[in-house]
Amino acid sequence: MARLPAQTLAWLSLLVALAFPLVHAQGALTVQPASVEPSPEELTRDKEALYRIEPEARGGEAYKLVYLVPAPLEVFWRFKTDFNNDFLVSNRFIREHRFISQHGNIVITEDTYTNAPGKVFRWKTKIHPAQHRLEFVLDNPVECDQRFNYGSIQLEPFGEAQTKVTHVAYFDFFGASLWANYPWPGGMSSFLRYTATWEQETILRLRERYSEKP
């Protein structure tokens, strides 16, 4: 998960505090229950729905992102579980992606992000094939200036040719609240909406590759 560089957060906090009425007027996300779900009509129309949800007991922030991708469930599942891939670096926020290891249903990968220079994020992902579910956790939060970062990605069929993706994450780092509330490019909303759009476009481009069963 990319975010605003830490050195910019202090002065941005002051800026946003001074401009709070403007931020509110532009539609800053309000906290919703974790159970909130978009209606099928809203999801079809808007392609993605983003919510700030209640954080965990330790504090921090959390979000729930729900969107559709133009591929059947099994095709998209093969795409999402191809951890040793070459396509993630086409995401403008990802500088490097490395597959480290897989033992059973536990996969270790490492990523570096364009707006977190010098930090290597080591992710541990647990695969649940029967449920089409991924559970991820940042394995080295201290090295990445974070307290914690974890969540899940749940896939479900949506009609015959689409997949519904529900991505939930809980995280905390210095400036997390500012990043979650920042309504302009560089904040959580623009980052996550870009991520959903990038994934929709990427699976469309690579759909034939993952349509073939291994």
Summary of the structure (lengths in Angstrom):
residues: 214
radius of gyration: 17.3
end to end distance: 29.5
largest distance: 55.4
contacts: 618
relative contact order: 0.22
helix: 34%
strand: 36%
